[in-house]
Amino acid sequence: MGSAIEDHNNTTADEAESEWEEQNDDPHSHLPLPFIHIPSLPLPSLLGRRNCNEHGLAALADLELQLRIRQVNDALQSICFTLVDKAVLFRTKVHPASNQSAHTRTWGKVHEADTMLSRHAQIYRKCRKVMVALEADKVLMERYKLLINQDLKVTTAISDPNGSVCCMENLAWFWTMDIRRDTQESDWMSEFHRINWLCAKAVQDQWKEEVELIKSEVWWTINFFDSKSRQWEKLGMQSWEWGAVGHAVYATREAAIYATLRDQCPTKIADVNNSD
């Protein structure tokens, strides 16, 4: 009876303890670690805002809400950094890849970026769900909108900076948020904001030019109708002088048509402007 107690695998308790100690000393050991149960920490969000208020935990709920706000800010910042890293990968690694081996290695890095992006997006969505449970105010929930898969696409501002301005997609809502130290912590973020600012400035200048062209085209159209009306009036007068009655009547009708179009242009343009 002095022998050590044996377990179900015919291994003595002393041997199991010895193996466990050796495993802790050897980081490369393949022995299974003993199962350790780590209980989850109950937070006010699990109870809900109403139950927290009833049990005097409103202060803790407010504290968790503040912590969640910081957590979603960190998640959004990480999402921005990862998207920029992914865009730079497409620009500097994927597109210039000259062989299949380099192409495969590069896409491996892209998949790693996708994994990180999914992790940060999952953290953001969980935190936002908790904020809803804590009954965050409407202003706060409008600031932190729902994150959809369309928002996680790589922008072409860096991956294809020479692309057409008219093809530049609109940035996701979180790019315009004021997250501190984003440009200081990443040179690529500075380049991203700079390129997007230049693209937005180019689009603005393009639309200003279009407005000026439209205004000029309106006057060009009016002048064209007026010129054609006077031209047909002149031809009609010449036809009357020559005795060509049929030609004169036709020229008079054409002159009246162009005069009507000329007079209707300002009214039609005013109707279009008022429709906005």
trRosetta pair geometry for C-beta under 8 A, 3 or more apart (Angstrom, degrees):
i j d omega theta_ij theta_ji phi_ij phi_ji
4 12 4.3 64 97 -164 129 121
4 13 5.6 -141 171 38 113 88
4 14 5.1 -85 -124 -5 164 108
5 12 7.1 124 77 -151 40 71
5 13 5.3 32 68 -15 88 122
6 10 5.8 -5 -178 -139 126 40
6 11 6.9 138 -155 66 77 24
6 12 5.5 -55 -99 -93 67 58
6 13 7.6 -134 -96 -23 23 73
7 10 7.4 -79 71 -8 63 13
7 11 5.4 -16 44 62 106 78
7 12 7.6 154 1 -123 81 11
7 13 6.8 115 -39 -72 97 68
7 16 6.6 52 -6 -45 138 146
11 15 5.2 -119 -176 84 88 123
11 16 5.3 102 127 -60 118 94
11 19 8.0 -29 -178 1 139 142
12 15 4.5 93 58 7 85 102
12 16 6.9 -149 94 -6 45 85
13 16 5.6 -52 -146 37 34 112
13 17 6.3 34 155 -19 66 105
14 17 5.8 -55 -149 37 30 109
14 18 6.3 32 152 -20 65 106
15 18 5.5 -54 -147 36 33 113
15 19 6.3 33 154 -19 66 104
16 19 5.8 -53 -146 37 31 110
16 20 6.3 32 153 -21 64 106
17 20 5.6 -53 -148 35 32 113
17 21 6.5 31 154 -18 65 104
18 21 5.9 -55 -150 36 31 109
18 22 6.4 29 153 -16 65 107
19 22 5.7 -55 -146 40 32 110
19 23 6.2 37 152 -25 65 105
19 31 6.0 177 161 -129 108 164
20 23 5.5 -51 -148 33 31 115
20 24 6.6 32 153 -19 63 102
20 31 7.6 -138 -95 123 47 142
20 34 6.7 14 -128 -30 128 114
21 24 5.8 -52 -152 33 33 111
21 25 6.6 28 151 -15 64 105
22 25 5.6 -58 -151 39 35 109
22 26 6.0 7 159 3 71 112
22 29 6.9 131 122 -91 82 150
23 26 6.1 -68 -135 53 28 91
23 29 4.3 -141 -131 96 71 157
23 31 4.5 -94 -96 61 133 125
23 33 7.2 -176 139 -92 138 66
26 29 4.2 95 93 -40 110 103
33 36 7.7 -43 139 -9 110 101
42 46 5.6 -93 -157 45 78 147
42 47 7.9 63 172 -37 107 96
43 46 5.6 113 62 -6 66 97
43 64 5.7 119 -178 -119 112 146
43 130 7.9 -4 105 -148 139 128
44 47 5.7 -60 -161 38 49 108
44 52 4.8 46 -162 -97 110 134
44 57 5.4 -176 -113 142 114 123
44 60 4.8 156 -52 114 134 101
44 61 4.1 -141 143 -86 151 71
44 64 5.1 -165 43 5 110 146
44 134 7.1 67 108 -105 105 102
45 48 7.5 48 -168 -74 37 32
45 61 7.4 128 -64 -132 57 81
45 64 5.9 -143 -33 136 97 148
45 68 7.8 90 -62 -59 142 143
45 130 4.5 -9 -153 -156 160 94
45 133 4.7 86 -165 94 88 129
45 134 5.5 -57 -103 -56 89 96
47 51 4.1 -121 164 87 101 128
47 52 5.4 124 93 -56 124 79
47 55 7.5 -71 175 31 155 134
47 57 7.1 58 66 72 153 148
48 51 4.9 82 64 16 91 102
48 52 6.8 -156 93 -9 44 90
48 133 5.9 -101 -108 -178 63 90
49 52 5.6 -59 -147 37 30 113
49 53 6.4 30 157 -20 66 105
49 61 5.9 115 -116 -172 67 154
49 133 7.2 166 -23 148 85 55
49 134 5.5 107 -68 -159 101 39
49 135 4.1 -46 -12 10 162 120
50 53 5.9 -55 -152 34 30 109
50 54 6.5 26 153 -17 64 108
51 54 5.6 -55 -146 37 35 111
51 55 6.2 8 163 1 69 112
51 57 7.8 0 118 46 71 122
52 55 6.4 -72 -142 50 26 92
52 57 4.0 -95 -154 83 79 99
52 58 5.6 126 132 -80 99 46
52 60 6.8 -135 -152 68 120 94
52 61 4.2 88 147 -47 165 132
53 57 7.6 -83 -48 57 22 66
53 58 5.1 50 -100 -75 64 106
53 61 7.8 -46 -51 15 68 152
57 60 4.6 -43 -174 41 85 117
57 61 6.0 93 126 -27 84 94
58 61 5.5 -54 -149 35 35 114
58 62 6.4 36 153 -19 67 103
59 62 5.7 -52 -150 36 33 111
59 63 6.4 34 150 -20 64 105
60 63 5.4 -52 -147 36 35 114
60 64 6.4 35 154 -19 66 102
61 64 5.8 -52 -148 36 32 109
61 65 6.4 36 151 -23 63 104
61 134 5.6 166 -177 -141 97 101
62 65 5.5 -51 -150 32 33 115
62 66 6.7 34 152 -18 64 101
63 66 5.8 -52 -153 34 33 110
63 67 6.5 31 150 -16 65 106
64 67 5.5 -55 -149 39 36 112
64 68 6.1 38 152 -22 68 105
64 130 7.6 -103 149 159 113 123
64 134 6.5 -160 92 -95 107 145
65 68 5.6 -53 -146 36 31 112
65 69 6.5 37 152 -24 63 101
65 131 6.5 94 -136 -123 83 76
65 134 4.8 -174 -82 137 103 154
65 136 6.1 155 -148 -87 122 96
66 69 5.7 -48 -151 29 33 114
66 70 6.8 30 152 -13 62 102
67 70 5.8 -55 -154 37 35 109
67 71 6.3 36 148 -22 66 107
68 71 5.3 -53 -145 37 36 115
68 72 6.3 34 157 -18 68 101
68 127 4.9 163 -163 -164 93 96
68 130 5.4 -147 -118 95 147 121
68 131 5.4 -176 125 -69 142 90
68 134 7.3 169 23 13 152 149
69 72 6.1 -53 -147 36 29 105
69 73 6.5 33 151 -20 61 105
69 131 7.5 94 -70 -100 69 126
69 140 7.4 -74 -102 -156 116 123
69 144 8.0 -140 -126 -41 71 144
70 73 5.6 -53 -150 35 34 115
70 74 6.5 34 152 -18 65 103
71 74 5.7 -52 -150 36 33 111
71 75 6.3 34 151 -19 65 105
71 123 7.1 -121 163 162 103 108
71 127 5.0 -164 100 -112 116 146
72 75 5.3 -50 -144 38 37 114
72 76 6.2 38 156 -19 67 103
72 124 5.6 87 -136 -134 80 76
72 127 4.6 -166 -68 109 92 141
72 128 6.4 90 -106 -61 136 77
72 131 7.5 -17 -35 -36 144 138
72 144 5.6 14 148 -130 153 142
73 76 5.9 -53 -146 37 30 108
73 77 6.3 30 154 -18 63 107
73 179 6.0 162 -165 -125 91 102
74 77 5.7 -56 -147 38 30 112
74 78 6.3 30 154 -18 65 106
75 78 5.7 -55 -148 38 31 110
75 79 6.3 35 151 -22 64 104
75 120 5.1 156 -159 -173 78 83
75 121 7.7 137 174 -84 113 21
75 123 4.6 -159 -107 97 129 110
75 124 4.0 179 128 -69 143 87
75 127 6.6 -177 0 16 149 142
76 79 5.4 -49 -147 33 34 115
76 80 6.5 36 153 -19 65 102
76 124 6.4 95 -60 -106 69 132
76 174 4.9 -142 -155 -164 117 136
76 177 6.6 -6 147 63 150 150
76 179 6.3 -158 100 -78 112 146
77 80 5.7 -51 -151 34 33 112
77 81 6.4 32 152 -17 65 105
77 179 5.0 -175 -82 165 98 148
77 182 5.8 -143 -136 -97 98 101
78 81 5.6 -52 -145 38 34 112
78 82 6.1 32 156 -19 66 107
78 116 7.6 -120 164 161 108 102
78 120 4.4 -153 102 -120 117 141
79 82 5.8 -57 -145 38 28 109
79 83 6.3 28 157 -18 64 107
79 117 6.5 80 -132 -141 72 76
79 120 4.9 -171 -67 119 77 134
79 121 6.4 90 -102 -69 121 73
79 124 7.0 -10 -39 -34 135 144
79 152 7.2 -89 -162 -113 114 88
79 174 6.9 32 84 101 130 154
80 83 5.9 -56 -147 37 28 109
80 84 6.4 26 156 -16 64 107
80 174 6.8 -135 -64 122 103 110
80 175 6.9 135 -114 -103 112 67
80 179 7.3 176 9 50 151 150
80 182 6.3 -7 97 -151 147 133
80 189 6.7 55 140 -115 112 113
81 84 5.8 -59 -150 38 29 110
81 85 6.3 31 153 -20 65 107
81 182 7.7 -143 -62 -151 89 90
81 185 7.8 -48 -94 106 127 114
81 186 5.8 177 -120 -54 95 158
81 188 8.0 98 -145 75 64 116
81 189 6.8 -46 -98 -64 68 116
82 85 5.5 -51 -145 37 33 113
82 86 6.2 34 154 -20 65 105
82 113 5.7 154 -171 -165 91 87
82 116 5.2 -162 -120 107 136 113
82 117 4.7 -179 128 -80 142 82
82 120 6.4 179 1 17 145 147
83 86 5.6 -54 -147 37 31 112
83 87 6.3 33 153 -20 65 104
83 117 6.9 91 -64 -112 70 123
83 152 7.1 -144 -88 -158 114 57
83 154 6.0 175 -163 -108 83 65
83 155 7.2 59 159 5 119 89
84 87 5.6 -52 -147 35 33 112
84 88 6.3 31 154 -17 65 105
84 158 6.8 72 -146 10 69 162
84 186 6.7 109 88 144 151 146
84 188 4.6 139 153 127 123 116
84 189 5.7 -88 -68 -79 172 63
84 192 5.1 -85 -116 -53 115 146
85 88 5.8 -56 -149 38 30 109
85 89 6.4 37 150 -24 64 104
85 113 5.8 -162 102 -121 109 127
85 188 6.9 108 -75 90 54 164
86 89 5.5 -48 -150 30 34 116
86 90 6.7 35 152 -18 63 100
86 110 6.4 84 -141 -137 90 75
86 113 4.4 158 -82 143 96 151
86 114 7.5 89 -108 -60 136 63
86 117 7.2 -4 -39 -52 143 136
86 154 5.2 -121 110 -93 112 122
87 90 5.8 -52 -155 33 34 111
87 91 6.4 26 151 -15 66 109
87 154 4.8 163 -80 -165 82 109
87 155 6.3 -15 -96 58 142 69
87 157 7.5 2 -169 62 152 73
87 158 4.1 83 140 73 126 118
87 159 4.6 -109 -157 -46 79 91
87 192 7.4 99 68 -103 148 112
88 91 5.6 -58 -146 41 35 109
88 92 5.7 1 168 7 73 115
88 158 6.0 -43 -70 148 62 135
88 159 7.9 -111 -59 -79 20 66
88 188 5.5 -66 -51 -133 141 138
89 92 6.7 -68 -126 52 21 86
89 93 5.0 -36 -165 37 64 121
89 94 6.1 62 138 -20 76 102
89 106 6.8 155 179 -171 99 91
89 109 5.8 -161 -138 111 139 117
89 110 5.7 175 122 -83 145 81
89 113 6.6 -150 2 -20 153 153
90 93 7.4 -39 -72 55 10 78
90 94 4.7 -32 -131 37 48 129
90 95 6.3 59 165 -24 62 98
90 110 7.5 73 -66 -103 77 122
90 154 6.4 117 -6 142 146 161
90 158 8.0 112 62 105 102 87
90 159 4.1 2 91 -129 130 111
91 94 7.8 39 -1 41 18 89
91 95 6.3 -13 -140 20 26 127
91 158 5.7 -94 -32 145 145 79
91 159 5.0 -144 -56 -126 89 42
91 160 7.5 -159 -97 -55 94 39
91 161 7.6 40 -122 -13 137 96
92 95 7.9 58 -1 43 8 95
92 96 6.8 -30 -178 15 33 124
93 96 6.8 -75 -137 48 12 93
93 97 6.5 35 160 -57 57 96
93 102 7.9 -147 -173 167 80 96
93 106 4.2 173 146 -132 111 120
93 109 6.9 -5 111 60 165 140
94 97 6.0 -37 -159 -11 28 117
94 103 7.4 67 -144 -137 61 70
94 106 5.0 171 -84 142 61 136
94 107 7.0 84 -111 -71 103 70
94 110 6.7 44 -71 -56 127 134
95 159 7.8 141 -31 -172 128 80
97 102 4.4 -177 -147 110 92 105
97 103 4.2 124 143 -79 149 71
97 106 5.4 -117 -73 6 133 148
98 102 6.2 43 42 43 65 145
99 102 5.2 90 58 15 77 100
99 103 6.8 -139 99 -7 38 94
100 103 5.4 -58 -144 39 32 115
100 104 6.2 35 157 -23 67 104
101 104 5.9 -54 -150 32 28 109
101 105 6.6 24 154 -14 63 106
102 105 5.8 -54 -147 39 33 110
102 106 6.1 34 156 -21 66 109
103 106 5.8 -57 -147 37 28 111
103 107 6.4 24 157 -15 64 108
104 107 6.0 -58 -147 39 29 106
104 108 6.6 38 151 -26 62 102
105 108 5.5 -50 -157 26 34 118
105 109 7.1 32 149 -15 63 99
106 109 5.8 -53 -160 33 38 110
106 110 6.6 39 144 -20 67 103
107 110 5.0 -45 -146 34 44 117
107 111 6.4 47 152 -21 68 98
108 111 5.8 -51 -150 34 32 110
108 112 6.7 36 149 -20 63 102
109 112 5.5 -49 -151 33 36 115
109 113 6.6 39 150 -19 65 101
110 113 5.6 -52 -153 35 35 112
110 114 6.5 38 147 -21 65 102
111 114 5.3 -48 -148 33 37 115
111 115 6.5 43 151 -23 65 99
112 115 5.6 -49 -152 31 34 113
112 116 6.7 31 151 -14 64 103
113 116 5.8 -54 -149 39 35 110
113 117 6.1 38 151 -23 66 107
114 117 5.5 -53 -145 36 32 115
114 118 6.4 34 156 -20 65 103
115 118 5.9 -53 -150 34 30 109
115 119 6.6 30 152 -20 63 105
116 119 5.6 -54 -150 34 34 113
116 120 6.4 27 156 -14 67 105
117 120 6.0 -57 -147 39 30 106
117 121 6.2 30 155 -18 65 110
117 152 6.0 121 166 -164 125 120
118 121 5.7 -56 -143 40 30 112
118 122 6.2 34 156 -22 65 105
119 122 5.8 -54 -150 33 29 111
119 123 6.6 30 151 -19 63 103
120 123 5.6 -51 -150 34 35 113
120 124 6.5 36 152 -20 66 103
121 124 5.7 -52 -149 35 34 112
121 125 6.4 31 155 -18 66 105
121 147 5.8 -161 -151 130 91 142
121 152 6.2 -22 -81 -86 142 139
122 125 5.8 -54 -145 37 31 108
122 126 6.3 30 157 -17 65 107
123 126 6.0 -58 -148 38 29 109
123 127 6.3 26 156 -17 65 109
124 127 5.8 -60 -148 39 29 109
124 128 6.2 27 156 -19 66 107
124 147 5.5 58 107 -12 131 155
125 128 5.8 -54 -145 37 30 110
125 129 6.4 34 153 -21 63 105
125 147 6.0 -112 -72 49 87 115
126 129 5.6 -54 -151 34 32 113
126 130 6.6 33 150 -19 64 103
127 130 5.5 -53 -151 35 35 113
127 131 6.4 39 149 -22 66 102
128 131 5.4 -48 -148 33 37 115
128 132 6.7 42 150 -20 64 98
128 141 8.0 103 -160 -132 95 79
128 144 5.8 -161 -108 136 106 120
128 146 7.4 154 141 -104 159 52
128 147 7.5 168 -5 -1 153 100
129 132 5.7 -49 -155 31 35 113
129 133 6.7 35 147 -17 64 103
130 133 5.4 -53 -152 36 38 113
130 134 6.3 29 151 -13 68 106
131 134 5.7 -57 -144 43 33 107
131 136 4.4 -11 175 -13 94 137
131 140 7.1 -132 179 129 131 121
131 141 7.0 168 125 -90 120 85
131 144 7.0 51 63 76 167 144
132 135 7.5 34 177 -76 35 33
132 136 6.9 -62 -80 24 31 96
132 141 7.2 75 -88 -109 78 126
136 140 4.4 -93 162 85 116 135
136 141 5.6 140 94 -51 108 90
137 140 5.1 94 61 9 75 103
137 141 7.2 -151 98 -2 38 91
138 141 5.8 -61 -146 42 33 106
138 142 6.2 33 156 -20 68 107
139 142 5.9 -57 -149 36 28 110
139 143 6.6 31 151 -22 62 105
140 143 5.6 -53 -153 31 33 113
140 144 6.6 -4 161 15 68 103
141 144 6.3 -65 -137 59 33 83
141 145 8.0 85 161 -92 58 42
142 145 7.0 9 -167 -76 35 82
143 177 7.6 95 -178 -116 89 115
145 173 5.4 35 30 73 139 158
145 174 8.0 -137 42 -56 98 84
147 151 5.7 -108 -156 60 68 144
147 152 7.5 63 173 -48 101 101
147 174 7.9 8 -104 -31 99 133
148 151 5.4 108 60 -3 67 100
148 152 8.0 -141 103 -3 44 89
149 152 5.7 -61 -158 34 45 111
149 153 7.8 65 148 -42 65 85
150 153 6.2 -30 -167 -8 43 114
150 172 7.7 158 114 -96 74 106
151 172 3.8 93 -147 -128 86 138
151 173 7.1 -45 -121 22 127 80
151 174 7.1 76 -178 11 129 107
152 172 7.8 49 -51 -64 33 159
153 169 7.8 -4 94 82 128 160
154 159 5.7 67 140 -28 122 142
155 158 6.8 73 88 17 90 83
155 159 7.2 163 96 12 46 102
155 169 6.7 -139 -129 61 78 101
155 171 6.4 -5 -94 -106 142 79
155 192 7.7 99 66 -154 131 106
155 196 7.4 1 145 -86 155 115
156 159 5.3 -78 -129 63 50 96
156 160 4.3 -26 -169 47 99 101
156 161 7.9 -179 149 -67 69 33
156 163 5.2 -5 147 18 131 156
156 167 7.4 -24 68 117 155 99
156 168 6.5 -138 68 -118 107 65
156 169 7.0 101 15 13 103 94
157 161 6.5 33 170 -102 43 72
157 168 6.7 58 -77 -140 81 113
157 192 6.4 90 99 -152 126 68
157 195 4.6 137 166 114 102 118
157 196 4.9 -16 -136 -73 161 79
157 199 5.9 -106 -119 -14 102 149
158 161 6.2 5 -127 -61 26 97
158 188 7.5 44 -129 -170 158 95
158 191 6.8 83 -107 119 115 107
158 192 5.7 -47 -50 -101 126 79
158 195 6.1 142 -74 50 69 161
160 163 4.1 59 126 -38 112 115
161 195 5.7 -88 -123 -146 111 135
163 167 5.6 -94 157 75 112 120
163 168 6.8 137 97 -71 114 76
164 167 4.3 77 72 7 100 108
164 168 7.6 -141 99 -27 57 74
165 168 5.7 -31 -163 -5 43 116
165 199 6.0 176 -132 -153 87 79
165 202 4.8 -118 -119 115 147 125
165 203 5.6 -170 165 -71 115 76
165 206 6.5 163 102 -28 143 151
166 203 7.7 132 -88 -112 50 93
166 206 7.7 -130 -69 137 88 166
168 199 5.1 146 -115 179 170 136
168 203 7.2 -109 54 -60 129 126
171 175 4.2 -69 161 46 129 149
171 176 6.9 128 97 -36 126 90
171 196 6.5 37 -60 -149 137 142
172 175 5.7 110 66 -12 70 100
173 176 6.6 -66 -171 35 45 102
173 177 7.5 56 139 -38 70 98
174 177 5.2 -32 -158 4 55 122
175 196 7.5 -103 163 171 140 175
179 182 4.9 68 93 -43 100 124
181 184 4.8 -62 -150 49 65 115
181 185 5.4 59 151 -25 89 108
182 185 6.4 -64 -147 38 23 103
182 186 6.8 -34 171 33 59 105
182 189 5.1 -137 148 171 87 157
183 186 7.0 -88 -138 61 26 71
183 189 5.0 -140 -102 107 52 109
183 190 4.5 90 -158 -78 98 80
183 193 6.3 -49 -91 14 119 143
185 189 7.3 36 70 21 73 142
186 189 4.0 84 83 -2 109 106
186 190 7.1 -176 101 -7 63 78
187 190 5.5 -50 -157 33 42 114
187 191 6.5 41 147 -17 69 103
188 191 5.5 -51 -147 39 38 111
188 192 6.1 45 150 -26 67 103
189 192 5.4 -48 -145 32 33 117
189 193 6.4 29 157 -14 65 103
190 193 6.1 -56 -148 39 29 105
190 194 6.2 29 153 -20 64 110
191 194 5.6 -56 -145 38 31 113
191 195 6.1 29 159 -18 67 106
192 195 6.1 -58 -147 36 26 105
192 196 6.3 17 158 -11 63 111
193 196 5.9 -59 -143 43 30 107
193 197 6.1 34 156 -24 65 106
194 197 5.8 -55 -149 34 28 111
194 198 6.5 26 153 -17 63 105
195 198 5.7 -54 -150 37 32 110
195 199 6.3 33 151 -19 66 105
196 199 5.4 -49 -144 37 36 113
196 200 6.2 36 155 -18 66 104
197 200 5.8 -54 -146 39 31 110
197 201 6.2 32 153 -20 64 107
198 201 5.6 -53 -145 37 31 112
198 202 6.3 34 153 -21 64 104
199 202 5.6 -52 -148 35 31 112
199 203 6.5 32 153 -18 64 103
200 203 5.7 -52 -149 35 33 112
200 204 6.4 35 152 -19 65 104
201 204 5.6 -52 -148 36 32 113
201 205 6.3 31 154 -16 65 106
202 205 5.8 -54 -146 39 31 109
202 206 6.2 35 153 -23 64 106
203 206 5.5 -54 -147 34 31 114
203 207 6.5 26 157 -15 65 104
204 207 6.0 -58 -149 37 30 105
204 208 6.4 32 152 -19 64 106
205 208 5.6 -52 -147 36 34 114
205 209 6.4 35 153 -20 65 104
206 209 5.7 -55 -152 36 31 112
206 210 6.4 33 149 -21 65 104
207 210 5.3 -47 -145 34 38 115
207 211 6.5 43 153 -22 65 99
208 211 5.7 -50 -151 31 32 112
208 212 6.6 30 152 -15 64 104
209 212 5.8 -55 -151 38 34 110
209 213 6.2 34 152 -20 67 107
210 213 5.6 -55 -146 38 32 112
210 214 6.3 34 155 -21 66 104
211 214 5.8 -53 -148 34 30 110
211 215 6.5 29 154 -17 64 104
212 215 5.8 -53 -149 37 32 111
212 216 6.3 30 153 -16 65 107
213 216 5.6 -56 -147 40 32 110
213 217 6.1 35 153 -23 67 106
214 217 5.6 -52 -143 35 31 112
214 218 6.7 41 153 -27 62 97
215 218 5.8 -47 -157 23 33 114
215 219 7.2 22 152 -7 62 102
216 219 6.0 -60 -157 41 37 104
216 220 6.1 39 147 -22 70 108
217 220 5.2 -51 -141 39 36 115
217 221 6.2 41 156 -24 67 101
218 221 5.9 -55 -152 33 28 110
218 222 6.6 25 152 -15 63 105
218 265 6.9 145 -169 170 82 115
218 269 5.5 59 -138 -101 134 147
219 222 5.6 -50 -145 38 37 111
219 223 6.1 36 156 -17 67 107
220 223 5.8 -56 -145 41 29 110
220 224 6.2 35 153 -25 64 105
221 224 5.6 -51 -147 32 30 114
221 225 6.6 27 156 -14 64 103
221 265 6.0 169 108 -128 110 140
222 225 6.0 -56 -150 38 31 106
222 226 6.2 29 153 -17 65 109
222 262 5.8 90 -155 -146 68 77
222 265 4.8 -157 -86 82 90 159
222 266 7.4 45 -97 -48 135 81
223 226 5.6 -55 -144 40 32 112
223 227 6.1 35 155 -23 66 106
224 227 5.7 -54 -147 35 29 111
224 228 6.4 24 156 -14 64 106
225 228 5.9 -56 -146 39 31 108
225 229 6.2 35 154 -23 65 106
225 258 4.9 179 -167 -173 74 83
225 259 7.5 154 154 -84 100 20
225 261 4.5 -140 -134 98 140 105
225 262 3.8 -174 111 -70 121 83
225 265 6.8 -180 22 -34 148 132
226 229 5.7 -53 -147 34 31 113
226 230 6.5 25 157 -13 65 105
226 258 7.6 173 -77 148 16 106
226 259 7.9 66 -111 -108 53 58
226 262 4.9 103 -65 -123 71 145
227 230 6.1 -58 -149 39 30 105
227 231 6.2 33 152 -24 64 109
228 231 5.4 -53 -144 35 33 117
228 232 6.4 28 159 -14 66 103
228 254 7.7 -96 156 154 99 100
228 258 4.3 -144 97 -132 104 156
229 232 6.2 -59 -150 39 28 103
229 233 6.4 31 151 -20 63 107
229 255 5.0 88 -159 -158 65 68
229 256 8.0 104 -135 -57 100 12
229 258 3.8 -157 -67 99 79 111
229 259 4.4 106 -132 -62 142 74
229 262 6.1 -66 -19 -13 142 139
230 233 5.4 -51 -146 36 35 116
230 234 6.4 38 154 -22 65 103
230 255 7.7 94 -67 -136 14 105
231 234 5.8 -54 -153 33 30 111
231 235 6.6 26 151 -15 63 106
232 235 5.5 -51 -145 39 38 111
232 236 6.2 44 153 -24 67 103
232 251 4.9 -180 -176 -169 82 76
232 252 7.5 172 144 -77 105 16
232 254 4.2 -144 -136 97 154 105
232 255 3.7 -159 95 -66 112 81
232 258 6.5 140 16 20 132 132
233 236 5.6 -52 -148 34 31 114
233 237 6.6 31 154 -19 64 103
233 251 7.4 152 -88 151 17 103
233 252 7.7 63 -109 -109 58 55
233 255 4.5 103 -59 -128 72 148
234 237 5.9 -52 -150 33 32 110
234 238 6.5 30 152 -16 63 105
235 238 5.7 -55 -149 38 34 111
235 239 6.3 36 152 -23 66 105
235 247 7.6 -102 153 159 98 102
235 251 4.4 -148 98 -131 99 140
236 239 5.6 -53 -147 34 32 112
236 240 6.6 34 153 -19 65 101
236 247 7.8 -174 -115 130 51 73
236 248 5.0 88 -159 -153 72 65
236 251 3.4 -169 -71 104 81 120
236 252 4.7 103 -129 -59 149 70
236 255 6.1 -71 -14 -15 137 138
237 240 5.8 -51 -151 33 33 110
237 241 6.5 33 151 -18 64 105
237 248 7.9 97 -63 -130 14 100
238 241 5.6 -55 -151 36 35 113
238 242 6.3 23 154 -11 68 109
239 242 5.8 -61 -145 43 32 104
239 244 4.4 -82 -161 73 87 101
239 245 7.6 146 147 -88 104 12
239 247 3.9 -149 -135 102 138 105
239 248 3.7 -168 103 -69 117 75
239 251 5.7 159 8 10 140 139
240 243 7.7 43 -176 -71 30 25
240 244 7.9 -88 -62 56 22 63
240 245 7.7 56 -108 -102 60 53
240 248 4.6 90 -60 -117 72 145
242 247 7.9 -6 70 63 119 137
244 247 3.9 12 130 29 121 119
244 248 6.0 145 94 -24 71 87
245 248 5.6 -58 -147 36 31 113
245 249 6.4 31 156 -20 67 104
246 249 5.9 -54 -149 34 30 108
246 250 6.5 27 154 -15 64 107
247 250 5.8 -57 -148 38 32 110
247 251 6.2 30 155 -18 67 108
248 251 5.8 -55 -145 38 29 110
248 252 6.3 32 154 -22 64 106
249 252 5.7 -54 -149 34 30 113
249 253 6.5 31 153 -19 64 104
250 253 5.8 -56 -152 34 32 110
250 254 6.5 28 153 -15 66 106
251 254 5.8 -54 -146 39 33 110
251 255 6.2 36 154 -21 66 106
252 255 5.7 -53 -147 36 30 113
252 256 6.5 32 153 -20 63 105
253 256 5.7 -55 -151 35 32 111
253 257 6.5 35 151 -23 65 103
254 257 5.6 -50 -149 31 35 114
254 258 6.6 26 157 -10 66 105
255 258 6.2 -59 -148 42 31 104
255 259 6.1 32 153 -21 65 110
256 259 5.6 -55 -143 38 30 114
256 260 6.4 35 155 -23 64 104
257 260 5.9 -56 -154 32 29 111
257 261 6.6 26 151 -15 64 105
258 261 5.5 -50 -146 38 37 112
258 262 6.3 42 152 -23 66 104
259 262 5.6 -51 -148 34 32 115
259 263 6.4 27 155 -15 65 107
260 263 5.9 -59 -147 39 30 106
260 264 6.2 24 156 -18 66 112
261 264 5.8 -60 -142 39 29 108
261 265 6.8 49 157 -44 62 94
262 265 6.2 -39 -158 2 30 116
263 266 7.7 -54 -176 26 38 97
263 267 7.8 22 142 -2 63 113
264 267 5.6 -67 -160 46 50 112
264 268 5.7 47 150 -23 83 110
265 268 5.9 -61 -144 38 28 108
265 269 6.2 25 162 -17 66 109
266 269 5.8 -58 -146 39 30 110
266 270 6.3 32 156 -21 65 107
267 270 5.8 -56 -150 35 30 111
267 271 6.5 32 152 -20 64 104
268 271 5.6 -52 -151 33 34 113
268 272 6.6 34 152 -19 65 102
269 272 5.7 -52 -151 34 35 112
269 273 6.5 33 152 -17 66 106
270 273 5.8 -55 -147 38 33 111
270 274 6.2 28 156 -16 66 109
271 274 5.9 -59 -144 40 29 107
271 275 6.5 41 153 -35 63 102
272 275 5.7 -48 -153 18 32 117
273 276 6.5 -49 -172 17 39 109
